[in-house]
Amino acid sequence: MIFILQSIALAISIFNAIICLWLGMTVALDGGRERGPRLAAAGLLMAGVFFLIHAAIIGRGPPVVDVGLPFWWRVISVVSLLAPYAWYATMIWYTGVSGKSLRIHKLLLFTMGIFIGILGLVLTAIYPLPQEARILALKIVPAWLVANLPFIVAGYLLALIMCFSLPIHALLTGPGRRNNLPHQAWLRVRSWLIRTSLLGLLAGIVALIGAVIVFSQGAVGRTPEVAWLADRAIELFFQLDVMVLIVVAAALGAAGQAMGAYAAFTDRPLPQWNRIDQWRWLVAIAGGFALMVGVSSALQVASIYIVLFATTLASLAYGLLSWRYRVEHEAFMERLRPFVGSLHFQDRLLDGGASLSASVEGLVEAVSRDVLRAERACLLLRDAVPGLPNVISYHWGQTPIPLLEQLPISNERRTSGIRLEAQSGAEWAVPLWDGRGLAGALVLGSPQAGAVYSEELMEVAAACCARLTDALAGERAARMLGDVLRQRIAEVKVLGSQGRRTLHDDVLPQIHAALIHLSAVSANDPMAQQTIQALSEAHTKLSALIRSLPPATPHRLAQGGLAQTLHDMVLVDFGNAFDQVSYTVAPAAEARLADTPQFIGEVISYALQETLRNAARHARGNDPRRTLQMRVQIDWQHGLVVDICDDGVGMQPHQSSSSGSGSGLRLHRGLLMVIGGSLNIATPGQGGTHIHIQVPEELWNLPVLEPEEIA
């Protein structure tokens, strides 16, 4: 029976050691530099050392005669005193008690420190366990030691009870704001910490009662005539040891739940679903390893087989953890995909793609359901976006939605959640900011069952929604540029035909009528004949000018295509503006230019026209006689590439739009960005200006709508 109890105690000690060491390392690595997490980590690590030494001593079994036993006795005496003391100190820090309650706890902590220091000195210096004694056996312990040992053990157990009972008062009275948990989350983590302290207190009481029973049995067992009672005391000791170890394991389970699910003692908590999975896997692996060691000890398996079993279990555990890591990574990427993927704004602008409302509602649903695990939420926007309401809701129902102006949000640009009071259905608001101030807010209802809102999750949600508002701002800007483009195209169409029509329909008929009138009334007047001659020459020149005027860009594109339009624009319209013009088109580009949609062709043509006009006006600088060369090269490299280079004075960094240089290019750069292209300006070191226009290949594969049809 003793042997079976010994194996059970060994298994539970190993389980407790693994749990303590993992929790201690987790708090040490995630707890930051504050004093409280360091105390908690130190206490948990010391508890892990205690259970390791306890397992080593139990595993040797009685009788134990080891030259290193006095050293381990001193170590286990120190850590068994300091670990509960560190728990009490951590609870004072973590609960945030203040005022009179804090002063009382500090006084009790100081008193307990003195008492534990004296007790530790007694255990390590005055009463080191004799080397020849048998651990857990009272047969050959000197009578004078046995007479005083109960008082020492009772003092230790009383200190243990105090270190676990006093934190309960701090947990019940403290506000618990050390890790910025919301109030609901604090109530849950506090309940687990109270359970930990209560179970630790229960373990101390059981140990105290067991010590009284064991020592009473041992007092009788000192007489040789009833030596069998000493064996009974050993069996009773193991029974109580197993009971205490089970209670401590339950206490560690409660502490692990607080640290795993609610990130107690840490200021950088991991996502809730990740940490709780890690905790569950740890319990399963530690339980399996402890069970293997306990069964091997009970069956008296050879040491080499235990090593082989441990190696196999470690390999399997690592394989399972690797698999779990891959699954978690894939799940994380799946949750991340809506926020890093394309919102297809360009498709909506060009070919009437997916609904903007559906895309935004999908993102709000992903934030609310997958990140925050909220039962309902709504996104309030400051600026209206065409095709999208100012409020995007997720399972909000018929409850009135609060107004953005009514939310109690200050101007401090906080990204953390703000608790809402007296708001129907709304509990939290996460503000969203941009350069102009408050851009919107994510209003949250109550969390799902078993979920809580943490600062980290709210900051993640704020970042996701901020990206969404930035994208919506880009959509607004793109639509504004689209409106400007439509207006400009309409103006060019009107102005391009207005002059021709005015000359043809108004000016020429008036001149012709004047000629007829003068011919009729002054046929023999020499002065009138000179006037008629001048008017005839003006009529002839105007008629020739009308015939020589180039058609407007849309008409050019409709008649000759983009390739001919660009050719005429460079060599005909602006050919006389430069001393030398070089125009080359790669065969691959010429083949694709014929298939260019008219709307895309208009954007490219107007951008090239503005570039050539700027070069003709400003490239010579203050020297109108400066020789100016222009080179235009068109190529196809996964899209249309147009390079415009001149050897003029270049664009200086200090030039402003007021000088007439650059503002038009910025407009056309924006128009190119609307369709997914780009326009970059550079001034090489040798002088001149290099403008690089690029339009992606995908636009040639889209059924592009005309500007008048774009919403």
C-alpha positions as CSV (number, residue, x, y, z in Angstrom):
1,M,0.0,0.0,0.0
2,I,2.8,2.4,0.9
3,F,4.5,1.7,-2.5
4,I,1.3,2.6,-4.4
5,L,0.8,5.8,-2.4
6,Q,4.4,6.6,-3.1
7,S,3.9,6.2,-6.9
8,I,0.7,8.4,-6.8
9,A,2.5,11.1,-4.8
10,L,5.4,11.0,-7.3
11,A,3.1,11.4,-10.3
12,I,1.2,14.3,-8.8
13,S,4.4,16.0,-7.7
14,I,5.8,15.8,-11.2
15,F,2.5,17.2,-12.6
16,N,2.5,20.1,-10.1
17,A,6.2,20.8,-11.0
18,I,5.5,21.1,-14.7
19,I,2.5,23.3,-14.1
20,C,4.4,25.6,-11.8
21,L,7.4,25.9,-14.0
22,W,5.3,26.7,-17.1
23,L,3.2,29.3,-15.3
24,G,6.3,30.9,-13.8
25,M,8.0,31.1,-17.2
26,T,4.9,32.5,-18.8
27,V,4.5,35.3,-16.2
28,A,8.2,36.0,-16.3
29,L,8.3,36.4,-20.1
30,D,4.9,38.2,-20.5
31,G,4.7,40.1,-17.3
32,G,6.9,43.1,-18.2
33,R,9.2,44.9,-15.7
34,E,6.8,45.6,-12.9
35,R,7.4,44.3,-9.5
36,G,4.1,42.3,-9.2
37,P,4.7,40.0,-12.2
38,R,8.3,39.4,-11.0
39,L,7.1,38.3,-7.6
40,A,4.4,36.0,-9.1
41,A,7.0,34.5,-11.4
42,A,9.5,34.0,-8.6
43,G,6.9,32.3,-6.4
44,L,5.7,30.0,-9.1
45,L,9.2,29.0,-10.1
46,M,10.1,28.3,-6.4
47,A,7.0,26.2,-6.1
48,G,8.1,24.3,-9.2
49,V,11.6,23.7,-7.5
50,F,9.8,22.5,-4.4
51,F,7.8,19.9,-6.2
52,L,10.8,18.7,-8.2
53,I,12.8,18.1,-4.9
54,H,9.7,16.6,-3.4
55,A,9.4,14.2,-6.3
56,A,13.1,13.3,-6.0
57,I,12.8,12.6,-2.3
58,I,9.6,10.6,-2.7
59,G,11.0,8.8,-5.7
60,R,14.0,7.5,-3.6
61,G,11.6,6.1,-1.0
62,P,12.4,5.2,2.6
63,P,14.9,4.6,3.9
64,V,16.8,7.5,2.3
65,V,20.5,7.9,3.0
66,D,22.1,10.4,0.7
67,V,25.1,12.6,1.3
68,G,23.3,15.5,-0.5
69,L,20.1,15.3,1.6
70,P,21.0,18.1,4.0
71,F,21.5,20.5,1.1
72,W,18.1,19.6,-0.5
73,W,16.5,19.8,2.9
74,R,17.7,23.4,3.2
75,V,16.6,24.3,-0.3
76,I,13.1,22.8,0.0
77,S,12.7,24.5,3.4
78,V,13.5,27.9,1.9
79,V,11.4,27.6,-1.2
80,S,8.4,26.1,0.7
81,L,8.4,29.3,2.8
82,L,9.1,31.9,0.1
83,A,6.6,30.6,-2.5
84,P,3.4,31.2,-0.4
85,Y,4.9,34.5,0.9
86,A,5.4,35.6,-2.7
87,W,1.8,34.7,-3.5
88,Y,0.6,37.0,-0.7
89,A,2.8,39.9,-1.8
90,T,1.6,39.4,-5.4
91,M,-2.0,39.6,-4.4
92,I,-1.5,42.8,-2.5
93,W,0.1,44.4,-5.7
94,Y,-2.4,42.8,-8.2
95,T,-5.6,43.7,-6.4
96,G,-4.6,47.3,-6.0
97,V,-5.7,47.7,-2.4
98,S,-5.2,51.2,-1.1
99,G,-5.7,53.4,2.0
100,K,-6.1,51.8,5.3
101,S,-6.4,48.3,3.9
102,L,-3.1,48.7,2.2
103,R,-1.4,49.8,5.4
104,I,-2.8,46.8,7.3
105,H,-1.7,44.4,4.6
106,K,1.8,45.9,4.5
107,L,2.1,45.5,8.3
108,L,0.9,41.9,8.1
109,L,3.3,41.3,5.2
110,F,6.2,42.7,7.2
111,T,5.2,40.6,10.2
112,M,4.9,37.5,8.2
113,G,8.3,38.2,6.6
114,I,10.0,38.3,10.0
115,F,8.2,35.1,11.2
116,I,9.1,33.3,8.0
117,G,12.7,34.5,8.2
118,I,13.0,33.1,11.7
119,L,11.3,29.9,10.8
120,G,13.6,29.4,7.8
121,L,16.6,30.0,9.9
122,V,15.4,27.3,12.3
123,L,14.7,24.8,9.5
124,T,18.0,25.4,7.7
125,A,20.5,26.1,10.5
126,I,19.2,24.9,13.9
127,Y,17.4,21.8,12.8
128,P,18.9,20.5,9.6
129,L,17.7,17.0,9.0
130,P,20.3,14.6,10.3
131,Q,22.1,12.8,7.5
132,E,21.6,9.4,9.1
133,A,17.9,9.9,9.5
134,R,15.4,8.2,7.3
135,I,13.1,10.7,5.6
136,L,9.5,10.2,6.5
137,A,10.4,7.6,9.1
138,L,10.3,8.4,12.8
139,K,12.0,5.2,14.0
140,I,15.5,6.5,14.6
141,V,15.0,10.3,14.9
142,P,16.4,11.4,18.3
143,A,13.8,12.0,20.9
144,W,14.8,15.6,21.6
145,L,14.3,16.4,17.9
146,V,10.9,14.7,17.8
147,A,9.9,16.6,20.9
148,N,10.5,20.0,19.2
149,L,9.8,19.1,15.6
150,P,6.0,19.3,15.9
151,F,6.2,22.9,17.0
152,I,8.4,23.8,14.0
153,V,6.1,22.0,11.6
154,A,3.0,23.6,13.2
155,G,4.6,27.1,12.8
156,Y,5.4,26.4,9.2
157,L,1.8,25.3,8.4
158,L,0.4,28.3,10.3
159,A,2.5,30.6,8.1
160,L,1.3,28.7,5.1
161,I,-2.3,29.2,6.1
162,M,-1.8,32.9,6.7
163,C,-0.2,33.4,3.3
164,F,-3.2,31.9,1.6
165,S,-6.0,33.3,3.8
166,L,-5.0,37.0,3.9
167,P,-5.0,37.4,0.1
168,I,-8.7,36.5,0.1
169,H,-9.4,39.7,1.9
170,A,-7.4,41.7,-0.6
171,L,-9.1,40.0,-3.5
172,L,-12.6,40.8,-2.1
173,T,-11.8,44.4,-1.3
174,G,-9.3,45.5,-4.0
175,P,-10.4,47.2,-7.2
176,G,-8.1,45.1,-9.4
177,R,-7.0,47.5,-12.0
178,R,-3.3,46.4,-12.3
179,N,-3.6,45.0,-15.8
180,N,-6.3,47.3,-17.1
181,L,-8.9,44.5,-17.4
182,P,-12.5,45.6,-17.8
183,H,-14.6,45.3,-14.7
184,Q,-16.4,42.1,-16.0
185,A,-13.1,40.4,-16.8
186,W,-11.7,41.4,-13.4
187,L,-14.7,39.8,-11.6
188,R,-14.0,36.5,-13.5
189,V,-10.2,36.5,-12.9
190,R,-10.8,37.4,-9.3
191,S,-13.1,34.4,-8.8
192,W,-10.3,32.1,-10.1
193,L,-7.7,33.7,-7.9
194,I,-10.0,33.4,-4.8
195,R,-10.4,29.7,-5.6
196,T,-6.6,29.4,-5.8
197,S,-6.2,31.0,-2.4
198,L,-9.1,28.9,-0.9
199,L,-7.6,25.7,-2.2
200,G,-4.1,26.7,-0.9
201,L,-5.7,27.4,2.5
202,L,-7.4,24.0,2.4
203,A,-4.1,22.3,1.6
204,G,-2.5,24.1,4.6
205,I,-5.3,23.0,6.9
206,V,-5.2,19.4,5.7
207,A,-1.4,19.4,6.1
208,L,-1.8,20.8,9.7
209,I,-4.3,18.1,10.6
210,G,-2.2,15.4,9.1
211,A,0.8,16.6,10.9
212,V,-1.0,16.4,14.2
213,I,-2.1,12.8,13.4
214,V,1.3,11.7,12.2
215,F,3.1,13.1,15.2
216,S,0.6,11.6,17.6
217,Q,1.3,8.2,15.9
218,G,5.0,8.9,15.9
219,A,5.0,9.7,19.6
220,V,3.7,6.2,20.3
221,G,6.0,4.7,17.7
222,R,9.1,5.8,19.5
223,T,8.8,2.8,21.8
224,P,10.4,-0.2,20.2
225,E,7.6,-2.5,21.4
226,V,5.1,-0.9,19.1
227,A,7.4,-0.2,16.1
228,W,4.6,-1.3,13.8
229,L,2.9,2.0,14.6
230,A,5.7,3.9,12.9
231,D,4.9,2.0,9.7
232,R,1.3,3.0,10.2
233,A,2.5,6.6,10.6
234,I,4.5,6.4,7.3
235,E,1.4,5.1,5.5
236,L,-0.7,7.8,7.0
237,F,1.8,10.4,6.0
238,F,1.7,9.3,2.4
239,Q,-2.1,9.3,2.4
240,L,-2.1,12.9,3.7
241,D,0.7,13.8,1.3
242,V,-1.4,12.6,-1.7
243,M,-4.4,14.5,-0.4
244,V,-2.4,17.7,-0.1
245,L,-0.8,17.2,-3.5
246,I,-4.3,16.8,-5.1
247,V,-5.6,20.0,-3.4
248,V,-2.5,21.9,-4.6
249,A,-3.0,20.5,-8.1
250,A,-6.5,21.9,-8.1
251,A,-5.2,25.2,-6.8
252,L,-2.7,25.3,-9.6
253,G,-5.5,24.5,-12.1
254,A,-7.4,27.6,-10.8
255,A,-4.3,29.8,-11.1
256,G,-3.6,28.5,-14.6
257,Q,-7.2,29.3,-15.6
258,A,-6.8,32.8,-14.4
259,M,-3.4,33.2,-16.2
260,G,-4.4,31.3,-19.3
261,A,-7.9,32.6,-20.0
262,Y,-7.6,36.1,-18.5
263,A,-3.8,36.7,-18.6
264,A,-3.5,37.5,-14.9
265,F,-0.2,39.1,-13.8
266,T,0.8,40.0,-17.4
267,D,0.5,43.3,-19.2
268,R,0.9,41.9,-22.7
269,P,-1.8,39.2,-22.9
270,L,-2.0,36.9,-25.9
271,P,-5.2,36.4,-27.8
272,Q,-7.7,34.6,-25.5
273,W,-8.2,31.7,-27.9
274,N,-4.5,31.1,-28.2
275,R,-3.6,31.2,-24.5
276,I,-6.4,29.0,-23.3
277,D,-5.5,26.4,-25.9
278,Q,-1.9,26.5,-24.7
279,W,-3.1,26.0,-21.1
280,R,-5.3,23.0,-22.0
281,W,-2.5,21.3,-24.0
282,L,-0.1,21.8,-21.2
283,V,-2.5,20.2,-18.7
284,A,-2.9,17.2,-21.1
285,I,0.8,16.8,-21.7
286,A,1.8,17.2,-18.0
287,G,-1.0,14.8,-17.0
288,G,0.2,12.2,-19.5
289,F,3.8,12.5,-18.5
290,A,3.0,12.3,-14.8
291,L,0.8,9.3,-15.3
292,M,3.5,7.5,-17.3
293,V,6.1,8.2,-14.5
294,G,3.7,7.0,-11.8
295,V,2.7,3.8,-13.5
296,S,6.4,3.0,-14.3
297,S,7.3,3.6,-10.6
298,A,4.4,1.4,-9.4
299,L,5.4,-1.4,-11.8
300,Q,9.1,-1.0,-11.0
301,V,10.0,-0.6,-14.6
302,A,13.7,-0.3,-15.3
303,S,15.1,3.2,-15.6
304,I,16.0,2.8,-19.2
305,Y,12.4,2.0,-20.2
306,I,11.2,5.1,-18.3
307,V,13.7,7.2,-20.3
308,L,12.4,5.6,-23.5
309,F,8.8,6.3,-22.5
310,A,9.7,9.9,-21.7
311,T,11.5,10.3,-25.0
312,T,8.5,8.9,-26.9
313,L,6.1,11.1,-25.0
314,A,8.2,14.2,-25.6
315,S,8.4,13.5,-29.3
316,L,4.7,12.9,-29.6
317,A,4.0,16.1,-27.5
318,Y,6.2,18.1,-29.7
319,G,4.6,16.7,-32.8
320,L,1.1,17.6,-31.5
321,L,2.3,21.1,-30.5
322,S,3.7,21.6,-34.0
323,W,0.4,20.5,-35.5
324,R,-1.5,22.7,-33.2
325,Y,0.7,25.7,-34.0
326,R,0.0,25.1,-37.7
327,V,-3.7,24.9,-37.1
328,E,-3.6,28.1,-35.0
329,H,-1.5,29.8,-37.7
330,E,-4.0,28.9,-40.4
331,A,-6.9,30.1,-38.2
332,F,-5.1,33.3,-37.5
333,M,-4.4,33.9,-41.2
334,E,-8.1,33.1,-42.0
335,R,-9.2,35.7,-39.4
336,L,-6.6,38.2,-40.8
337,R,-7.5,37.7,-44.4
338,P,-10.5,40.1,-44.5
339,F,-8.3,42.9,-43.1
340,V,-5.3,42.5,-45.4
341,G,-7.2,41.5,-48.6
342,S,-8.4,43.9,-51.3
343,L,-11.6,45.8,-50.8
344,H,-12.1,45.9,-54.6
345,F,-12.6,49.7,-54.6
346,Q,-11.0,49.9,-58.1
347,D,-13.4,47.3,-59.4
348,R,-16.4,49.3,-58.2
349,L,-15.0,52.5,-59.7
350,L,-14.3,50.9,-63.1
351,D,-16.7,48.1,-63.8
352,G,-19.4,48.2,-61.1
353,G,-17.9,45.4,-59.0
354,A,-19.1,44.0,-55.7
355,S,-21.3,46.2,-53.5
356,L,-19.4,48.5,-51.2
357,S,-21.9,48.0,-48.5
358,A,-21.5,44.2,-48.6
359,S,-17.7,44.5,-48.3
360,V,-17.7,46.9,-45.4
361,E,-20.4,44.9,-43.6
362,G,-18.3,41.8,-44.0
363,L,-15.3,43.5,-42.3
364,V,-17.4,44.8,-39.5
365,E,-18.9,41.3,-39.0
366,A,-15.3,39.8,-38.9
367,V,-14.2,42.4,-36.3
368,S,-17.2,41.9,-34.1
369,R,-17.6,38.1,-34.4
370,D,-14.0,36.8,-34.8
371,V,-11.9,39.4,-33.0
372,L,-14.0,40.8,-30.2
373,R,-16.6,38.0,-30.0
374,A,-19.4,40.5,-29.5
375,E,-23.0,39.6,-29.6
376,R,-23.7,42.8,-31.6
377,A,-21.9,45.9,-32.7
378,C,-22.2,48.9,-35.0
379,L,-19.7,51.1,-36.8
380,L,-20.6,54.8,-36.8
381,L,-18.9,56.9,-39.5
382,R,-18.5,60.7,-39.5
383,D,-18.4,61.2,-43.3
384,A,-20.9,59.8,-45.7
385,V,-19.7,57.5,-48.5
386,P,-21.7,57.1,-51.7
387,G,-23.4,53.7,-51.6
388,L,-22.8,53.2,-47.9
389,P,-24.9,54.2,-44.8
390,N,-23.3,56.2,-42.0
391,V,-24.1,53.2,-39.6
392,I,-23.0,49.7,-40.4
393,S,-24.5,47.3,-37.8
394,Y,-23.9,43.6,-36.9
395,H,-26.8,41.8,-35.3
396,W,-27.9,45.1,-33.6
397,G,-31.6,44.4,-34.0
398,Q,-34.3,46.9,-33.2
399,T,-32.4,48.6,-30.4
400,P,-31.9,52.3,-31.0
401,I,-28.4,53.1,-32.3
402,P,-26.5,55.8,-30.4
403,L,-25.4,58.9,-32.3
404,L,-21.7,59.6,-32.8
405,E,-22.0,63.1,-31.3
406,Q,-23.7,61.7,-28.2
407,L,-20.8,59.3,-27.2
408,P,-18.7,60.5,-24.3
409,I,-15.4,60.6,-26.2
410,S,-12.9,63.2,-25.3
411,N,-10.3,64.7,-27.6
412,E,-7.3,62.8,-26.1
413,R,-7.2,60.4,-29.1
414,R,-7.5,57.3,-27.0
415,T,-7.7,54.1,-28.9
416,S,-8.8,52.0,-25.9
417,G,-12.4,51.2,-25.1
418,I,-14.7,53.7,-23.4
419,R,-17.4,52.4,-21.0
420,L,-20.8,53.6,-21.9
421,E,-23.3,54.4,-19.2
422,A,-27.1,54.6,-19.7
423,Q,-26.9,53.6,-23.4
424,S,-29.5,51.2,-24.5
425,G,-27.8,48.0,-25.7
426,A,-24.4,49.7,-26.0
427,E,-21.7,48.9,-23.4
428,W,-18.4,50.0,-25.0
429,A,-17.2,52.4,-27.7
430,V,-13.9,52.2,-29.5
431,P,-13.0,55.6,-31.0
432,L,-11.4,55.9,-34.4
433,W,-9.3,58.9,-35.3
434,D,-7.8,60.5,-38.4
435,G,-6.1,63.7,-39.2
436,R,-9.2,65.8,-38.8
437,G,-10.2,64.3,-35.4
438,L,-12.8,61.7,-34.6
439,A,-13.6,59.7,-37.8
440,G,-16.0,57.3,-36.2
441,A,-16.6,54.8,-33.4
442,L,-17.2,51.1,-33.1
443,V,-20.0,50.6,-30.6
444,L,-20.2,47.2,-28.9
445,G,-22.9,45.4,-27.1
446,S,-22.4,42.7,-24.5
447,P,-19.8,40.0,-25.3
448,Q,-20.7,36.4,-26.2
449,A,-21.0,33.8,-23.5
450,G,-17.6,33.0,-22.0
451,A,-15.9,36.0,-23.7
452,V,-14.6,39.3,-22.3
453,Y,-13.4,42.5,-23.8
454,S,-9.7,43.3,-23.1
455,E,-7.6,46.3,-23.9
456,E,-5.6,44.4,-26.4
457,L,-8.6,43.1,-28.4
458,M,-10.1,46.6,-28.5
459,E,-6.8,48.1,-29.8
460,V,-6.8,45.4,-32.5
461,A,-10.4,46.2,-33.4
462,A,-9.5,49.9,-33.5
463,A,-6.6,49.3,-35.8
464,C,-8.9,47.2,-38.1
465,C,-11.6,49.8,-38.2
466,A,-9.0,52.5,-38.7
467,R,-7.8,50.7,-41.8
468,L,-11.4,50.5,-42.9
469,T,-12.0,54.2,-42.5
470,D,-8.8,55.0,-44.3
471,A,-9.9,52.8,-47.2
472,L,-13.3,54.5,-47.2
473,A,-11.5,57.9,-47.3
474,G,-9.6,56.7,-50.3
475,E,-12.8,55.6,-51.9
476,R,-14.3,59.1,-51.3
477,A,-11.2,60.7,-52.8
478,A,-11.3,58.4,-55.8
479,R,-14.9,59.2,-56.4
480,M,-14.2,62.9,-56.2
481,L,-11.4,62.5,-58.7
482,G,-13.7,60.5,-60.9
483,D,-16.2,63.4,-60.8
484,V,-13.4,65.8,-61.7
485,L,-12.4,63.6,-64.6
486,R,-16.0,63.4,-65.9
487,Q,-16.3,67.2,-65.6
488,R,-13.0,67.8,-67.3
489,I,-13.8,65.3,-70.1
490,A,-17.2,67.1,-70.6
491,E,-15.5,70.5,-70.6
492,V,-12.9,69.4,-73.2
493,K,-15.6,67.9,-75.4
494,V,-17.6,71.1,-75.2
495,L,-14.7,73.5,-75.6
496,G,-13.2,71.4,-78.4
497,S,-16.2,71.8,-80.5
498,Q,-17.4,75.2,-79.3
499,G,-14.6,77.1,-81.0
500,R,-15.1,75.3,-84.3
501,R,-18.8,75.7,-84.1
502,T,-18.6,79.4,-83.3
503,L,-16.3,80.1,-86.2
504,H,-18.2,78.0,-88.6
505,D,-21.8,78.9,-87.6
506,D,-21.4,82.5,-86.4
507,V,-18.2,84.2,-87.5
508,L,-17.9,82.9,-91.1
509,P,-21.5,83.6,-92.0
510,Q,-21.2,87.2,-90.6
511,I,-18.1,87.8,-92.7
512,H,-19.8,86.3,-95.7
513,A,-22.9,88.5,-95.2
514,A,-20.6,91.5,-94.8
515,L,-18.9,90.7,-98.1
516,I,-22.2,90.4,-99.9
517,H,-23.5,93.7,-98.4
518,L,-20.3,95.6,-99.4
519,S,-20.4,94.2,-102.9
520,A,-23.9,95.3,-103.4
521,V,-23.7,98.9,-102.0
522,S,-20.2,99.8,-103.0
523,A,-19.3,98.1,-106.1
524,N,-17.3,101.1,-107.6
525,D,-15.7,102.4,-104.4
526,P,-11.9,101.6,-104.3
527,M,-11.9,101.7,-100.5
528,A,-14.7,99.3,-100.3
529,Q,-12.9,97.0,-102.7
530,Q,-9.9,96.9,-100.4
531,T,-12.2,96.1,-97.5
532,I,-13.8,93.3,-99.4
533,Q,-10.4,92.0,-100.3
534,A,-9.3,92.0,-96.7
535,L,-12.5,90.3,-95.5
536,S,-12.1,87.7,-98.2
537,E,-8.6,86.9,-97.1
538,A,-9.7,86.6,-93.5
539,H,-12.6,84.4,-94.5
540,T,-10.2,82.1,-96.4
541,K,-7.8,81.9,-93.5
542,L,-10.5,81.2,-91.0
543,S,-11.9,78.4,-93.2
544,A,-8.4,76.9,-93.5
545,L,-8.0,77.2,-89.7
546,I,-11.2,75.4,-89.1
547,R,-10.2,72.6,-91.4
548,S,-6.8,72.3,-89.8
549,L,-8.0,72.2,-86.2
550,P,-7.3,68.8,-84.6
551,P,-10.4,67.0,-83.3
552,A,-10.9,66.7,-79.6
553,T,-9.3,63.8,-77.8
554,P,-12.4,61.7,-77.4
555,H,-13.1,62.0,-81.2
556,R,-9.5,61.1,-81.9
557,L,-9.7,58.0,-79.8
558,A,-13.0,57.0,-81.4
559,Q,-11.6,57.5,-84.9
560,G,-8.0,56.4,-84.8
561,G,-7.4,54.6,-81.5
562,L,-4.9,55.4,-78.7
563,A,-1.8,54.6,-80.8
564,Q,-2.7,57.2,-83.5
565,T,-3.9,59.7,-80.9
566,L,-0.6,59.6,-79.0
567,H,1.4,59.8,-82.2
568,D,-0.5,62.9,-83.5
569,M,-0.3,64.5,-80.0
570,V,3.5,64.2,-79.8
571,L,4.5,64.9,-83.4
572,V,1.7,67.2,-84.7
573,D,0.2,69.1,-81.8
574,F,3.5,69.7,-79.9
575,G,6.0,69.0,-82.7
576,N,6.7,72.7,-83.2
577,A,7.1,73.3,-79.5
578,F,10.5,71.6,-79.3
579,D,13.6,71.8,-81.4
580,Q,13.8,68.0,-81.7
581,V,11.2,65.3,-80.9
582,S,11.9,61.6,-80.7
583,Y,8.8,59.3,-80.5
584,T,9.2,55.5,-80.4
585,V,6.7,52.7,-79.7
586,A,7.6,49.1,-78.9
587,P,5.9,46.5,-81.1
588,A,4.3,44.9,-78.0
589,A,2.9,48.2,-76.9
590,E,1.6,49.1,-80.3
591,A,-0.3,45.8,-80.5
592,R,-2.0,46.4,-77.1
593,L,-2.8,50.1,-77.7
594,A,-5.3,49.1,-80.2
595,D,-7.4,47.3,-77.6
596,T,-7.3,50.1,-75.0
597,P,-10.8,51.0,-73.6
598,Q,-11.7,54.5,-74.5
599,F,-12.1,55.7,-70.9
600,I,-8.6,54.4,-70.0
601,G,-7.3,55.9,-73.3
602,E,-8.7,59.3,-72.4
603,V,-6.9,59.3,-69.0
604,I,-3.6,58.4,-70.6
605,S,-4.0,60.9,-73.4
606,Y,-4.8,63.8,-71.1
607,A,-1.9,62.9,-68.8
608,L,0.5,62.9,-71.8
609,Q,-1.0,66.1,-73.1
610,E,-0.6,67.9,-69.7
611,T,3.0,66.6,-69.5
612,L,3.9,67.9,-73.0
613,R,2.2,71.2,-72.4
614,N,4.1,71.7,-69.1
615,A,7.4,70.9,-70.9
616,A,6.7,73.3,-73.7
617,R,5.9,76.1,-71.3
618,H,8.4,75.7,-68.5
619,A,11.3,73.4,-69.7
620,R,13.2,76.4,-71.2
621,G,13.1,78.3,-67.9
622,N,13.9,82.0,-68.4
623,D,15.7,81.5,-71.7
624,P,13.1,81.2,-74.5
625,R,16.0,80.5,-77.0
626,R,17.2,77.5,-75.2
627,T,17.4,74.4,-77.4
628,L,14.9,71.8,-76.1
629,Q,14.7,68.2,-77.0
630,M,11.8,65.9,-76.2
631,R,11.9,62.1,-76.1
632,V,8.7,60.0,-75.7
633,Q,9.1,56.2,-75.5
634,I,6.1,53.8,-75.1
635,D,6.7,50.2,-74.0
636,W,4.8,47.2,-72.6
637,Q,6.1,45.7,-69.4
638,H,3.2,43.9,-67.6
639,G,1.2,47.0,-68.6
640,L,1.6,50.3,-70.5
641,V,4.8,52.2,-69.7
642,V,5.2,55.8,-71.1
643,D,8.5,57.6,-70.5
644,I,8.6,61.4,-71.3
645,C,12.1,63.0,-71.0
646,D,13.3,66.5,-71.9
647,D,16.7,68.2,-71.4
648,G,15.3,71.4,-70.0
649,V,15.9,73.1,-66.7
650,G,14.0,70.4,-64.8
651,M,11.5,70.8,-61.9
652,Q,13.0,72.4,-58.9
653,P,11.9,71.3,-55.4
654,H,11.0,74.9,-54.4
655,Q,8.6,75.3,-57.3
656,S,5.0,75.8,-56.2
657,S,1.8,75.2,-57.9
658,S,1.2,79.0,-58.0
659,S,3.9,79.2,-60.8
660,G,1.7,77.0,-63.0
661,S,4.1,74.0,-62.9
662,G,3.0,70.8,-61.3
663,S,-0.5,71.3,-60.2
664,G,-2.0,69.9,-63.3
665,L,0.3,66.9,-63.1
666,R,-0.8,66.2,-59.6
667,L,-4.4,66.2,-60.8
668,H,-3.6,63.7,-63.6
669,R,-1.5,61.6,-61.1
670,G,-4.7,61.3,-59.0
671,L,-6.7,60.3,-62.1
672,L,-4.2,57.7,-63.0
673,M,-4.3,56.4,-59.4
674,V,-8.1,56.0,-59.7
675,I,-7.6,53.5,-62.5
676,G,-4.7,51.8,-60.7
677,G,-1.9,53.5,-62.6
678,S,0.9,55.9,-61.5
679,L,2.7,59.0,-62.6
680,N,6.2,59.7,-61.1
681,I,8.3,62.8,-61.7
682,A,12.1,62.8,-61.4
683,T,14.9,65.3,-62.2
684,P,18.1,63.4,-63.1
685,G,21.5,64.7,-62.1
686,Q,22.4,65.8,-65.6
687,G,19.3,68.0,-65.8
688,G,15.9,67.8,-67.5
689,T,12.8,66.1,-66.4
690,H,11.8,62.4,-66.5
691,I,8.1,61.6,-66.2
692,H,7.2,57.9,-65.9
693,I,3.6,56.9,-66.5
694,Q,2.5,53.3,-65.8
695,V,-0.9,51.6,-66.2
696,P,-1.4,48.0,-65.1
697,E,-2.2,45.2,-67.6
698,E,-5.3,44.2,-65.7
699,L,-7.2,47.2,-67.1
700,W,-7.1,45.7,-70.6
701,N,-8.9,42.6,-69.3
702,L,-11.8,44.4,-67.6
703,P,-15.2,45.4,-69.2
704,V,-14.6,49.0,-68.4
705,L,-17.6,51.4,-68.3
706,E,-17.6,54.8,-69.9
707,P,-17.2,57.8,-67.6
708,E,-20.9,58.8,-67.9
709,E,-21.9,55.3,-66.6
710,I,-19.6,55.2,-63.5
711,A,-21.6,55.7,-60.3
